[in-house]
Amino acid sequence: MNAIASIRNKYRDAAFLIGNGPNLRSGIMPSWKDLLEAASPKPIPFDLTGLTNTEVYDLIELYANDSVKVKNRVKAELQLTNSDDLSVHRKIMEFARSTNTPVLTTNFDTAFEKSVGARPFHTDSNGFTRFYPWKTYYGFEKLENPAQSFGIWKIHGDVNYRDSIRLGLGDYMGSVQRARSLITKGRRRLYKETLLPKSWQGEQTWLHIWFHSPLIIFGFGYEPDEVFLRWLLIERKRYSIKLKCTMDVWYVTKGSPSPPVKNLMENLDVTIHLVEDYSDIYDGL
C-alpha cells in the first residue's frame, strides 16, 4: 500500500504537511535555490558561502533596495501555465478530500487548489491581513473548525497575496512572533488550556490543525533553513508534554534524512518512515 495512505489509515482524523516535493516531481515549480536566483535582479552579487537560503533572500532584498520588486519576481516565477501537469497534485488532493484530511502546505503556488477546483474561503474575515492570511483556505465548504475536514492552508504565504510570501529570515521571525502571540500570550492563549476541546484564540487559523491533529509530513526537507516550522515542531512537542499525550507526527522521506533532520525528529519523538522510491509517496493513492 502507498506509504501515505497506510499511515493515514491508522487515524480517524489526521492532517498532511506537504512541501515542494509534488512540484519537483511534476517539474512545474523551481527549487528554493532556483527561486532565489530568479528573485535577484541580476546574478546574485555576493558570496553564498555559509549562508542559509533565508539569509540569501534577505541579502537579495538588501542589495536590490526594493523588496516589492523582489516579491514581484518571485510571484512571476510561481505562476502556473496551461501545460503544467497537475496529475500528482490531483491524486493527493482527491485522496485528502475523500478522507476529510486538512492539508497544510509550505507552497505559495496554486497547484493544489487548481488541481481539484477548490475555492477560497475564510473561517473569519475579522482581522484579515494580507501579510498573514492564516484564516484563509481553499476548499469546497465553509469550515467552523479548520481541523474538521479537507481544506488547503498556506503556511508560508499565498501567491495571491504577494505580501504574505515568507522567504527570508526576517519573514520567518515575523511568523514566529505572530504565532507566539497566539500560543503563549493573552487570556485565550493555547498554553493556558488543559483540554483539547477548549476554545483558544488561534482556533480559526491553520495553527489549530498543527496542534490538534495527528500530522503526516512528506515532500518536505525540514532542513535547518526551516526555522519557523522547526520551532513549531518543538512547540507541538511542548504542548503534547503539557497534555500528556503522544506526539503523533510522522515524517515520510525517501532514504535516510540528513543528520540534522534525523536528530531533530528523534528528539521530538517524530516517527521517521523511510520509503525506497518517491512512487511509494506519490503513486497508488
GIFENJO-V546890 format. One record per run of one state. SS is the DSSP state (a for helix, b for strand, c for the rest). FROM is the first residue (numbers start at 1). LEN is the number of residues. If there is no record, write none. Layout:
ss:SS from:FROM len:LEN
ss:SS from:FROM len:LEN
//
This chain:
ss:c from:1 len:2
ss:a from:3 len:6
ss:c from:9 len:6
ss:b from:15 len:4
ss:c from:19 len:2
ss:a from:21 len:6
ss:c from:27 len:5
ss:a from:32 len:8
ss:c from:40 len:13
ss:a from:53 len:12
ss:c from:65 len:2
ss:a from:67 len:11
ss:c from:78 len:9
ss:a from:87 len:12
ss:c from:99 len:3
ss:b from:102 len:4
ss:c from:106 len:5
ss:a from:111 len:6
ss:c from:117 len:2
ss:b from:119 len:4
ss:c from:123 len:13
ss:b from:136 len:4
ss:c from:140 len:6
ss:a from:146 len:3
ss:c from:149 len:3
ss:b from:152 len:3
ss:c from:155 len:7
ss:a from:162 len:3
ss:c from:165 len:4
ss:a from:169 len:16
ss:c from:185 len:5
ss:a from:190 len:3
ss:c from:193 len:14
ss:a from:207 len:6
ss:c from:213 len:2
ss:b from:215 len:4
ss:c from:219 len:8
ss:a from:227 len:17
ss:c from:244 len:5
ss:b from:249 len:6
ss:c from:255 len:4
ss:a from:259 len:9
ss:c from:268 len:3
ss:b from:271 len:5
ss:c from:276 len:3
ss:a from:279 len:4
ss:c from:283 len:3
//
